[in-house]
Amino acid sequence: MEIIRVARPDDPSYKEFLIAMDKDFIPALSLRGGGIDAFIETVFRNEGRTWLARDESGPVGSLSFWLTDENMVYVWFIGVRADLRGTLLGGRIIMQLMSTALQAYERENPGDAVGIRFTTWESNSAAIRLYRLLGFTVVGKKENDMVEGRTTLFYEGEFSLIRGRLMRLTHGLCQ
């Protein structure tokens, strides 16, 4: 597996990955204003960074984030291909994406980020187990967020603590 930084919003591999995952979003990206292209543009408009994990079969995971005014890394999107979700390999891909992205960010901007913030559905039990393992904590909850009956959980973690745990957990995973 290789992890690469997506340098341009028109990168075909990244768009291919999001198209394949389109229906996994609620609501689907293609049904939102501006569709998949608007989703991609949001990251680049916010001076964000996007990473893509690929193996011999093509894209398998992605992570996008930017730094907020409060010096928090806001994870806009993190995900793996549907057939990898809830598996050990899927968790490894997520951890390797996070580790690679956060280490690169720290090299480019030492000391800028104090924390990491993101959201996930309360029903996403596999991801929640991983986020707890990494040291993230729930700091908020919103019922019926975006979709009736869905609850969004708001997570935060201290940047250096999470980066350190990721480095220890992923050491040797990506050869």
NUMIZA-920608 format. One record per residue (C-alpha): residue number from 1; chain; y, x, z. Coordinates in pm, 1 decimal. Each point is the difference from the previous one (the first is absolute). Layout:
N
ROVO  lotor  bavex        yy        xx        zz
ROVO    NUM      A         Y         X         Z
...
This chain:
175
ROVO  lotor  bavex        yy        xx        zz
ROVO      1      A       0.0       0.0       0.0
ROVO      2      A     350.1     114.8     -73.7
ROVO      3      A     327.7    -129.9     137.4
ROVO      4      A     306.9      29.9    -217.4
ROVO      5      A     362.9     -95.8      44.9
ROVO      6      A     121.6    -265.1    -242.1
ROVO      7      A     324.0     141.0    -135.5
ROVO      8      A     117.6    -286.3    -222.0
ROVO      9      A      -4.2    -378.7      24.9
ROVO     10      A    -160.5     -24.3    -344.4
ROVO     11      A    -306.3     209.2      95.0
ROVO     12      A    -289.7    -175.1    -181.1
ROVO     13      A    -267.5      87.3     262.2
ROVO     14      A     203.7    -152.2     282.2
ROVO     15      A      75.9    -315.0    -195.3
ROVO     16      A    -369.2     -26.3     -99.4
ROVO     17      A     -96.0      13.6     368.4
ROVO     18      A     248.4    -274.5      96.4
ROVO     19      A    -109.6    -220.8    -289.7
ROVO     20      A    -360.7      32.2     117.8
ROVO     21      A     109.5     -98.9     353.9
ROVO     22      A     243.9    -272.2    -105.0
ROVO     23      A    -199.2    -298.6     123.9
ROVO     24      A     -68.4     174.3     334.4
ROVO     25      A     367.2     -43.2      91.2
ROVO     26      A     108.7    -328.3     155.0
ROVO     27      A     178.6    -126.5    -199.0
ROVO     28      A    -119.9     201.5    -301.8
ROVO     29      A     250.9     261.4    -118.2
ROVO     30      A       4.3    -149.7    -349.5
ROVO     31      A     117.9    -332.8     146.7
ROVO     32      A     291.4     149.8     194.2
ROVO     33      A     348.9      36.1    -143.4
ROVO     34      A      -7.3     288.3    -246.2
ROVO     35      A    -376.9      40.9      31.2
ROVO     36      A    -174.7     334.0      37.3
ROVO     37      A     289.1     193.0    -156.4
ROVO     38      A     240.2    -126.7     268.4
ROVO     39      A    -247.6     100.7     271.9
ROVO     40      A     -14.1     353.8    -142.0
ROVO     41      A     377.6      20.6     -48.3
ROVO     42      A      59.2     -89.3     366.6
ROVO     43      A    -152.2     331.0     111.5
ROVO     44      A     196.0     212.7    -243.8
ROVO     45      A     324.0    -190.4      61.3
ROVO     46      A     -33.7      82.0     372.0
ROVO     47      A     -56.5     369.7     -76.1
ROVO     48      A    -359.1     -45.6     103.8
ROVO     49      A    -309.5     199.3     -63.2
ROVO     50      A    -327.1    -121.5    -146.5
ROVO     51      A    -338.7     167.3      11.9
ROVO     52      A    -311.3     -88.3    -196.2
ROVO     53      A    -360.2      90.2      85.8
ROVO     54      A    -234.9      37.2    -296.1
ROVO     55      A    -362.4      87.4     -52.4
ROVO     56      A    -203.8      30.3    -319.4
ROVO     57      A       8.3    -380.5     -39.2
ROVO     58      A     382.1     -19.0      11.3
ROVO     59      A     250.0    -112.2     267.0
ROVO     60      A    -162.0     -90.5     334.4
ROVO     61      A     297.8     -25.3     239.0
ROVO     62      A     374.9      25.3      34.6
ROVO     63      A     276.5      34.5     257.6
ROVO     64      A     376.2     -53.9     -43.0
ROVO     65      A     273.2      52.9     259.7
ROVO     66      A     365.2      82.8      58.5
ROVO     67      A     217.7     109.8     290.6
ROVO     68      A     203.8    -276.1     167.1
ROVO     69      A     347.3      35.3     151.2
ROVO     70      A    -170.7      30.1     341.8
ROVO     71      A    -193.0     309.5    -120.5
ROVO     72      A    -324.7    -196.0     -11.6
ROVO     73      A    -244.1      48.4    -285.3
ROVO     74      A     -47.1    -354.6    -128.2
ROVO     75      A    -336.7     -40.2    -173.2
ROVO     76      A      68.9    -250.2    -277.0
ROVO     77      A    -357.2      -0.6    -128.3
ROVO     78      A    -332.7     153.8      92.2
ROVO     79      A    -330.5    -108.3    -143.0
ROVO     80      A    -332.6      84.8    -155.7
ROVO     81      A    -204.0    -155.7    -276.1
ROVO     82      A    -166.8    -325.1     109.2
ROVO     83      A    -355.4     136.6      -6.2
ROVO     84      A     100.5     278.8     242.8
ROVO     85      A     170.1    -214.6     263.8
ROVO     86      A    -171.6      -2.4     337.7
ROVO     87      A    -218.2     297.7     -95.4
ROVO     88      A      -0.8     351.4     139.9
ROVO     89      A     114.2     133.3    -337.8
ROVO     90      A     287.2    -249.6     -12.0
ROVO     91      A     115.5     111.7     346.3
ROVO     92      A     -21.4     364.0    -104.1
ROVO     93      A     209.7     -67.3    -309.0
ROVO     94      A     267.3    -174.7     209.8
ROVO     95      A       5.1     285.5     253.7
ROVO     96      A      14.0     264.7    -273.0
ROVO     97      A     283.9    -182.6    -177.7
ROVO     98      A     197.1     -29.5     324.7
ROVO     99      A     -67.0     360.3      98.9
ROVO    100      A      97.5     143.2    -339.4
ROVO    101      A     313.2    -214.0     -27.8
ROVO    102      A     124.9      64.1     354.1
ROVO    103      A     -65.0     374.6     -15.4
ROVO    104      A     185.6      24.7    -331.7
ROVO    105      A     288.1    -205.2     137.5
ROVO    106      A      24.7     222.2     309.2
ROVO    107      A       2.0     314.9    -216.8
ROVO    108      A     281.4    -140.4    -215.4
ROVO    109      A     200.4    -157.2     286.8
ROVO    110      A     -87.6     174.1     328.3
ROVO    111      A      87.0    -207.6     305.0
ROVO    112      A     147.8    -294.2    -194.6
ROVO    113      A    -260.4    -261.7      93.6
ROVO    114      A     -49.9    -112.9     359.6
ROVO    115      A    -253.4    -274.9     -62.5
ROVO    116      A    -207.8    -198.8    -244.3
ROVO    117      A      26.7    -376.7     -47.0
ROVO    118      A    -200.4    -246.2    -208.8
ROVO    119      A    -152.7    -347.5       1.9
ROVO    120      A    -341.8    -147.3     -64.0
ROVO    121      A    -162.8    -339.7      22.9
ROVO    122      A    -156.2     -82.0     336.6
ROVO    123      A    -321.4     -82.7    -189.4
ROVO    124      A     -29.1     355.5    -138.6
ROVO    125      A    -246.7     113.9     268.3
ROVO    126      A    -125.8     314.5    -175.9
ROVO    127      A     353.5     133.9     -43.1
ROVO    128      A      95.2     -95.1     357.1
ROVO    129      A    -291.6     205.1     138.5
ROVO    130      A     116.0     300.7    -201.0
ROVO    131      A     364.3     -38.7     103.9
ROVO    132      A     -98.3     -15.6     368.0
ROVO    133      A    -213.6     313.7     -41.9
ROVO    134      A     302.0     178.0    -144.3
ROVO    135      A     221.3     -98.8     294.3
ROVO    136      A     209.6    -281.2    -146.1
ROVO    137      A      97.8    -287.0     226.8
ROVO    138      A      98.4    -359.7     -73.0
ROVO    139      A     372.2     -47.1      65.8
ROVO    140      A      43.0    -348.9    -141.7
ROVO    141      A    -165.2    -303.3    -148.8
ROVO    142      A     117.8    -268.8    -243.4
ROVO    143      A    -192.2    -323.3     -49.7
ROVO    144      A     -18.6    -163.0    -345.1
ROVO    145      A     159.0     302.8    -163.9
ROVO    146      A      19.8     -35.4    -379.7
ROVO    147      A    -295.8    -240.7       3.0
ROVO    148      A     -82.0    -294.0     225.3
ROVO    149      A    -269.7      96.6     250.2
ROVO    150      A      45.2     376.8     -39.3
ROVO    151      A     123.3     213.8     286.4
ROVO    152      A     166.1     333.9     -64.1
ROVO    153      A     -34.0     279.6     254.9
ROVO    154      A     272.8     263.0      22.0
ROVO    155      A    -124.6     350.1      83.1
ROVO    156      A     177.4     316.6     107.3
ROVO    157      A    -105.8     349.1      94.5
ROVO    158      A     171.3     325.2      92.4
ROVO    159      A      20.4     221.1    -311.6
ROVO    160      A    -125.0     332.7     136.8
ROVO    161      A    -279.1    -164.0     203.9
ROVO    162      A    -133.2    -194.3    -300.1
ROVO    163      A      37.7     298.4    -235.2
ROVO    164      A    -189.8     219.4     248.8
ROVO    165      A    -284.3    -249.0      38.6
ROVO    166      A     -26.3     -39.9    -375.2
ROVO    167      A     -16.4     376.0     -49.0
ROVO    168      A    -281.9      31.6     254.7
ROVO    169      A    -194.2    -299.5    -133.7
ROVO    170      A      30.5      95.2    -367.2
ROVO    171      A     -63.9     372.5      34.8
ROVO    172      A    -265.9      77.1    -256.8
ROVO    173      A     -21.2    -350.5    -148.2
ROVO    174      A     171.5      90.4    -324.8
ROVO    175      A    -152.3     304.7    -168.0
